[in-house]
Amino acid sequence: MREESVHRTISTERAGAVGRSAPRPDGTLKVTGQFAYSSDLWVSGMVWGTTLRSPHAAARIRSIDVRKALALDGVHAVLTHEDVPGAKTYGMKVADQPVLAIDEVRYQGEPVALVAADDPRTAKRAAALVQVDYELLEPVTDAGRALDEATRHVHPGGNLVRHVKIRHGDVAAARARADVVVSGEYEVGMQDQAFLGPESGLALPTEDGGVELHVSSQWLHKDLEQIAPCLGLPVDKVRLTLAGVGGAFGGREDLSVHVHACMLALRLGKPVKMVYSREESFFGHVHRHPAKMRFEHGATRDGKLVHVKAELLMDGGAYTSTSPVVIANACYFVAGAYEVPSAEIDGFAVFSNNPPCGAMRGFGAVQSTYGCESNMDKLARELGMDPLELRLRNAMTTGTVLPTGQAVDGPAPVAELLADLRDRPLPPPGSELLPGGLANTSRGEGIRRGVGYAIGVKAIGYSGGVDDISTARVVLSAAGGEPVVSVHTAAAECGQGITTVQCQIASTELGVSRVVVLPADTAIGDAGSASASRLTWMSGGAVQGACRLVARELLRRAAERTGRPVAALALRDEHVVDPAGTALVPIAELVGSGDLERVFEFHHRPTSTIDPETGQGDAHIAYAFAAHRAVVDVDVDLGLVKVVELATAQDVGKAMNPLSVAGQIEGGSAQGLGLAVMEEILLDEHGHVRNPSFTDYLIPTILDVPSMPISLYEFPHPDSPYGLNGVGEPPTLSSTPAIVNALRAATGLDLARVPVRPQDIALASG
């Protein structure tokens, strides 16, 4: 009865075929406000949970007194670390993050206690009554000093999370051959995913002593892997169902309300709902790693690269999260989408008492691409060469050997993408609002226009020897004389459109227009994360594989009935057809009164780990490329910027749903724009967040987003379903540096740090 009270979104659609702009099953519900997000969940008799968080970035906990909170009318429970029933810590890669702080807090906002009450207001009042005696410590907030011997250790093992070392070719000899060597130092601020749906979930205790959790997530099975040990339960007593997700972008890979809501539900034997406020959300998820980078590019006089040297420092904040793989990914692609004969690369991720950092769209490659593309423009200026020509002269191709020693064996259309942008007409002057927008702040004096280019490359899918898998169950049945396909995976629909793609694949493979996508949950095998631009490739491959097993059985039955060979039959328009397209038998008749069910587990090709001393190894399955051309107007007196146009050329392998692909590119480009000129979490010297709200943390609005013409290229990848490639992350790689390169072209300033603030332009220009 309780389960029936929980809203479970089941997506049904008359699916279009692969390659068409099929409508989204959840689209109308979302734009009309009828879609149920995780924060909308409700069941009778539920209570509300809230979290008491540390106001300090670094402190020892002397004592916690919960008596006043428990005495408040309407309070059901107050829990601390002593009430955690199982493992006290969890983590994506390393289990170093406490469920509730034990004897120390390591960042502002770290969870210390939980409260369950009749309503949210009472829960928050009670949380404020919990008395915590802190002994303040000197916080480690400067990542640049984290590895100094004199710096306090955030964790007992020291402040180094990981050092990634890549050595390719003879850098010393290559440097001696270089006619021109340029170096530059670049910095990227801490960006927030800024998803609009705050963290939330509903935990339901079950009769067998287990718990069901309905939660917004990117990876249900990784959540389960961390939650069950903390609850002291076997995994078969913890079931997760994906609730409506209001955006993610990496910020929902780590746990938030998950263990807390389940702990309260199990303690009380009642349903418990938790929803973060907007301010709490800034403390409740990881952010993009701030980075400081030093680059050196060497080239011959005619513009051929001979070496790249780079050193990267990333602030991972208080806990490990995914920092080890983020710094690795940054280093893998720090040399950009270019032929580079030799490279010397060192990447360091460190602990600090700043907020934890982890996955965000682009996953390390955003930072390194910004540094690389900025220094490429600097090299072009030193050579007296057009920046686009320099890029074309060094463009990566199929067969290029990366700094990791792996040869690119799939499409690498770098020159094609750059040439597309070069040949695209520029927008005419005066075609957009002036910098400052509708406020008419700028009157037109001192406005300069700039054009900038950038290109980025990133691996698709899990790398470094991970056996990436995705599982799908496909059931074909007949209802009312019509065939219906049900698809069940654990793939997380975060707004990127995987539900639609699953409908399209099932329709294409089975010739059936009516497709049902069941709610994603842990009752089916792992789908992996909605990250790494992998989900359409991996879950799409699983759905395709399961459908083809169903199709094989259907065609076998049809061959028996018609006396024709299987090879002469196909599925189309709800029928089995012959080579001429003539309908022979309805699919519904072949299915009959039973169900035809198949399960398929999809794996990508094997990869290997990289050598820890040289960084060499075949770590990746595929690469994705995107290029941007930015046109900006800058009021150099006021420092105001208007991005006039942000054109994209991207290889998508196969546009499974062209409209959805365009939406991904536009969204990723907008996030890159935000990082370029406005988005940053600001910290004070004590590690405190100064702007945890959408009043002070600025994200692009509709008035900030420019015209975004898109050129989609389809160079099929030989190893993927339908030749598709990942599309979600590449636009974030090149959009930021293209905009900043355009700002440099307009102003002549170095602008070595993003986001670029008005004062960076106005004060320097003045």
C-alpha positions, 0 to 999 in steps of 0.5 A: 500500500505504501509503495503505491502511494509513491509516485513512480514515473513510467515513461510510455511513448509511441517511439520514433526510430533511431536518428529522428527527433523523437519527443521526450516522454517526460517533456510535456510533464516538465514544461507544464509543471506536472512532472514529479521530482524527488522533492515532490514525493509524499506518503502518508505518515512520513516524517521530515529529516534535516541535517545539522552541519558544521559552521567551521571548516576545520575543528575537533569535536569535543562533545555533542549534546542532543537533549534539548533537541530531543525535548522539543515537541514533534521531534522523533529522533536525533542521531549522531555518529554513534547511531550509525548502524554499520560502517562509519564512512563511505566514498566513491573511490575511497571510504574516507567520508564520515556518514556523520562527523566522528571526532573532527570536521574537515569542511564547512557544512560537514554533516554532524547530526540528523533530526527527524520531526513532524514537519521541516520547520520543527526539524530545523528548530531542533537541529539548531538546539543540538549543542556541539562543542568544537575546538577550532583548528587552523584550516588548510585553504591554500591548495598551493601550500597543501604539500608543504612540510609545514602544512597541517595534514587534513588526513593522517596520511598527508595531503596528497590525493594522487600524483599523475605522471606522464612521460612521452618522448624526449622532452629535453631533446624536443625543447632544444629543437623548438624555435619558439617556446612559450609558457603561461600560468592559468587558473580555474575557479570552483564551479558549481553544477547548479542543478535546479532540483535540490537533493532530496529523497524518501526512505521507506522501511520494509517488513523484512527489516530493510529499506527502500529509497526513492532518490535522485541519483546518477548511479543507483548501484554505486549508491547501493554499494556505499549505503548498505554497509553503512546501514549494516544491511546486506544489499538485498535488503536495500532497494533504490528507485530513481526518483525524478531528477532535476539536473545532475552534471556530476553533482549527484554521483556522490551520496547526499541524503541517501544514508541519512534518510535510511538511518532515520527510517530504520530507527523510527520504522516510518517513512522519512523525507529529506529535501535540501534548501538551496543554501544547503545544496551548495554544501551537500554536493561536490563541485568542480575542482579549482585548478592552477596550471603551468603550461609550456609549448614548444614549436618550430618557426612554421608552427609545428608543435614539438613538445608540451610540458604541463603541471596541474594542481587541483584542490580536491577539498576535504575528502577523496570523492573522484579526485584521483580519476579527475586529475588523471583525466585532466592529465590525459588530455592536457596536450589537447587535440593535437599531434604532440611528439613529446610531453612531460606532464605532472598532475597533483590532486590535494586535500584541503579544508575547502568544500569537497570536489569531484565529478562535474561535466567534463571531469578534469578535461575542462580545466586542462583544455582551458589551459592548453587552448589559452597557451596555444593562442599565446603561442600563435601570437608569439609566432605571428600566426593566425590562431586557427591556422596554428590549430589546423597545422597541428590537428590530431588525426586517426592514428595520432599517438597520445601522450599516454602512448595510445593511438587514436583508432577511431574518427578524429575529425579535428581539422574538419570541425575547425574548418567548419567554424572558419568558413562560417559567416561572422555575425554582423556588427550591431546584431546583438544587445550591447554589453550590460544588456537591457539595463543600457549600462554601456552606451557604445563607446569603447566597445571592441569585438573579438573572435576566439577559437578552441577545440577539446578532446575527451575520452568516452566511457570508463577508462584505465582497465575498468570493466564497464557494463550495462544491463537491460531487460526487454519484454515483448508482450501483446495488449489489445492485439497490439505489441508492446515493448517494456524496457527495464534498466537502471540507467539514470534519466537526469534530463539528458534523454536516455529514456527517449533513446531507449524507446527509439532503440527498442522501436528500431530493433523490434519494429514496434511503436509502443514502448514502455520504459520502466522506472530505473531501480536496483531490481535490475543489473547495474547500468553504470553512471550517467556520466563520462558521456557513456550512458547512450553507448553503454545502456543503448548497447544493452537495450540493443542487445536484449532487443536483438535476442528477442528479435531472433526468437520472433523471427525463428517463430515466424520462419516456422509459421511461414516456411521462409528462412530467417534471413529473409525476414525482418521486423517492421511496422508491428509485423514480420515482413519479407524483403519487399516489405510485404507484411506476413504475420503480425508480431502480436500473433507471434507473441501470443498470450505469453511474454517474450523476455531477454536480458543482455549485459553489454561490455565495451572493449577492454582497456588497461591501466596506465603505468604509474611511472610513465603514464603509458597505456591503452586506457580509453575506448573512444574519444569525442571532439567539439570545437567552438568559435566565440564572438564577443563584444567588450566594453573595455571601460566598464569591463562588461562582456556580451557573448554575441555568438557561440558556434559549435562544430561537434562529431557525434558519431550518430545523432540518435535524437538530433533535437536532444543532441542539440539540446545537450550541446546548447546546455554544455556550451551555456555551462562553459559560458558560465565558467568563462565570465560569471560562475564561481564559488567564492571562499574566504580565508577560513574556508567558508563559502561566501555565496551559497545562493542563486542570488550571489552565485550567478548562472547564465540566464536567457539574456546571457545565452547567445545565438548558438549555431550548431554543425553536427558531424556523424563520423561513425565509431566502429565499436559503438551501437549505431556508430554513436559517440558521447555528446554531453561533455565535449561542449563544456571543454572548448566553450570556455577557452573560445570565449576567453580567447575572444576576450583576449583578442578584443582587449589584448589582455592576458586574462589568465583566470576564469571566470573573467570578472569586469574588474579584470578587464576594466582595471587592466584596460584603465 
